[in-house]
Amino acid sequence: MTKTVATSKSVTGTKPNPQVHLLEIVPRKRYGQWATAVVLLIFSASLALALAQNENIHYATIAEFFAAEAVLKGLVTTFQLTAIGMLIGLVVGVLVAVAKMSENKVLKTLAELYIWIFRGVPLLVQILILGNFALLFPKLGVGIPFTDIMFFSVDTNIVITTFVAGALALGLHEGAYMAEIVRGGILGVDQGQEEAAIALGMTGTLAMGRIILPQAMRIIIPPTGNQFISLLKASSLIAIISGHDLMSTVQNISAQSYRTIEMLLVASLWYLIVVTVLNILQSKLEKRLSRSVRRK
């Protein structure tokens, strides 16, 4: 409870004004919020206790396989798939964003078509298509278009392995989302920057690479961190084509040990740990990038 006293100034200093009554400010009672918090705490505690005392969960199995060699190898593969997929997504995203903002109608149409397809088709479907790409094209090669002349060819399954198919699917899917993120970052840079660069004799491409994109990175990086975390979790879908990632590994182990829930919990714990670390790193990166920005 806070008491506020009205005062009046005089020559000698500040004195209480006896003609003004004391005002009592009473904070608003929030019974609904407290009741909701108590209910949620009771529910969370009950759920945690039920899981801890659940006889259907064999916690020794979780401890046994949590740091198993096969699981750790699957985790490394998941990182590799995510990193390669994100790299592909960044490169494709920048190119598609620039093409979509181009005055060339052909490039703009192709960019919009790419974004429409890869954002519209579910990632799981894209993974399955690339994982079974040999059914569409048994051989890949280089030749003269619209003729039967081939300089060389190779079996598709040799080139597009499950790992390559997974990385390509993640990268192409991510590229469609990164294109919109990059485009938003470019639009966030003042147009006068480009006009000044062109006035100095730079071409549009040179101005984009040296002036616009570096300034847009402050806007692009935060959502890119979110996309990387989402891509890491989405990489679990690679298990559908046995990509030897974390999810594929725990599924194989559960098929042999008949401990499905335990192995799913192992995967969940690793995903939670990795995502937590990435969230911390992203938060520090955002703070570093925002140092030069004065908040109003």
N, C-alpha and C positions, 0 to 999 in steps of 0.2 A: 504494500500500500504506500502510495507516494503523496506527500502533502506539498501543495504549492502555495507560497505566500506572495501576495502582490506587494511591491515595494514602490516607494517614491523617492526620487533623487532630491537632495538638498545641497547646500553649499558645502556642508561638512562631510557629505558622503551619502551612502545609501541606507535608508531607514525603512522599517516596516510601516506600511500604511494602516493605521488602526481602524480606518473606516471600511476596509475591505475584509470580508469574511474568509476564513480558511477554506480552501477547496480541496476536496478529497477525490483523487482519481483512483477508481477501483477497476482493475483489469477485468475484462470480460471472461466469464466462466465458459469454458469449452468442454462441457461434459460429453458431448458426442465424440470428440476426438479422443478423449481419454478412454471412453468405453470401447471405441474401435481398436485402440492400441492394446487394451487388455485382452480383447477377444483374439486379436491376431497373435499376441504373445502366447496365449494359452493354446491356440491351434498349432503354432510352430513348435512349441515344446511337446505337445502330444504327438505330432508327426515325427519329431526326432526320437522320442522315446519308443514309438512303435517300430521305427526302423532299427533302432539299437537292439531291441528285444525280439526282433523278428527271427524266428527259428529257420525260416526258409532262405535266409541270407547267410552264406558261409563266409565269414569275414577272414578266415585263414586263407582262403583261396584268393581273395583280393590282395592280401599282404604278400602272398607267394608270387603272383603274376604282375604286381604293380611295377616292379623294376626288372621284370624278366627281359632277357636279351631280345627276344622276338618283339616284345611290346616297344622297347626303346628303338629298335630298328624301324618299326612301323611309324613311330613318332617322328623320326628323322625324315622318313619318306614323306610324311604329311607336310613337314616344313619345306621340303624341297618342292613338292607340288604347289604349295601355296606361294612360295617365293617366285618360282618360274611363272606361275599363272598371273601373279600380280605384275611382274615385269612385262609380260606380254600385254596385259591389260593396260598398263601405263602407256606403252608405245602405241598400241592400237588406239587407245583413247585420245591421245594427243593428235594423232593423224586424222582420226574421224572428226574430232571437234573442229580442227582447222578446216577440214573439207566441208563440214556443215556450215561454217561461217563464211565460206568462200562465195564469191560472186558467180563462180562457174556453176551453172545449173546442173550439169551432169554430175560433178563431184558432190554437190549438195544433195542431189537425189539419191546417189549411191550411199552417202553417209546416213541419210534418214532411213533408207531401206535396211542398212546393216543394223542400226539401232532398233528398228521395229522388229526385225527377225530375232535377234539375240536377246532382246529384253522380253519378247513375247513368248518364245519357246522355253519351257521349263528346263532348268539346268540338267535335271536327270535325263531328259530326252536327248539333250545335246551330248551328254556323256555316252549314252547308249549308241547313238548314231556314229560318233567317232570311234567308239570301241568296236563297232561292227562295220567299220568303213570298208573293209575288204569285201564285204558282200555287195557294195556298190561298185567299187573299182578294185578288182583283184590285183591289178598291177599299176604302179605309178612310174611315169617316165617323162622324158623330154623328147619332143618331136615337132613336126610342123602341124599347126592347127588345121582342122578340117580335112586332113589327109590321113592315110594309114602309115605314113613315114615316121618311124621312131628311131631316135639316135641311141637311146638305151632305156631300159625299164628294169624295175625291181619289184619283188613281191611286196604287196602293201603291208602284210603282217610283219615284215622285217623292219620296215620304216616306222609304221605307227604301232608301237607296242602299247600295252595297257598304260604304262607310265606316260608315254608321249600323248596318247589319246586323252588321258586325264588332265595333263598340263594344258593341252590345247583347248579342251572344253572349258576349263576354268578361266584361261586367259581370254578366249574369244567372248565368253559370257561377261567377264569383268570389263572388257574393253567397251562394251555398250554402255555400261553405267559410268565408267571413267570418262567417256566422251562428254556426257552431260555435266559431270563435275568440272572437267577442264574448261568446258565452254562457259560455265557459270563463273569460274575464276577469271577467265579472260574478260568477260563482260564486266567484272567487278573492278577492272583497271580503268582509270580515267581515259577517255578517248583522246584527250589532249596529249597523252604520252606518245601515242602512235603518230599523231599529227606532227609533233615536235621531231620525232625520229625521221619521218619522211621529209620534213623541212630541212633536216641536216644532210639529206642525200641518201638515206638508207632505203632499201627496197622494202616492200611489205613483208617478205619472208625474213629478211634480216632484222627488221624491227620486231617481228614476232618472236624470234629466237633470242635476241639480246635485250630487248626492252620489256615487252609485254609479259612473256612467260615467266621470267624471273620475279616480276612483281606479283604475278598471279599465284605463285607458289604458296604465299602466306594464306591464301584463301583455299587453295587446292589441298594442301597437306592434311588439315584436320579431318575432312571427310574421307580422305584416302586412307587414313589410319582406321577409320570405322569400316571401310570396305575391306581392308586387309584382314581384320578380325572376322568379318562375316565370311570372307573367302576361306579362311582357315577352317571354320566350322562347316562350310559347304563342301570342303574337300572330303568329308566323310561319305559323300555320295559316290565317290570313286570306288567304294567297296562293291558297288553293283557289277563292276567289271573286274573285280579282284586286282586292284591296283597296288597291293602290298602296303597300303597305308595303315594308319593306326586302327581304323575301323575294320579293315579287312583282316588284320592280324587278330584282333579280339574275337571276331566272328569265327575264324578258323580254330582258335583255341577253345572257344565255347562249344564248337561242334565235336571236338574230341573229348572235352572234359565234362560236357553236359552241364556246365555252369554258366548259363546264359546271362542271368541277372548280374552275377558277380563280375563277369567280363565287361558287361555294359557299364557297370559302376567304375571299373578300372579306366575305361575310355573316358567316361564323364569326368572323373577326377583329373585326368591329364588335360583334358580340354579346359576345365576350369582354371587349373594352374597356369597354363599357357596364356589364356585370355586375360587373366589377372595381371600377369607380367606385362603383356602388351598394352593393357589399359594404363598401367603406371608409366610406361615409356611414352605412350602417346600424350598423356597429360603433361609430362615434363617437356616434350617437344613443343606442344602448343604454348606453354608458358614462355619458352625460349623465343618462339616466333612472335609472341605478342609483346615483347619487351619494347620494341620500337613503336608500338601503337599506343597512343595516349587515349585512355578511355574518358569519355565525356560524362 
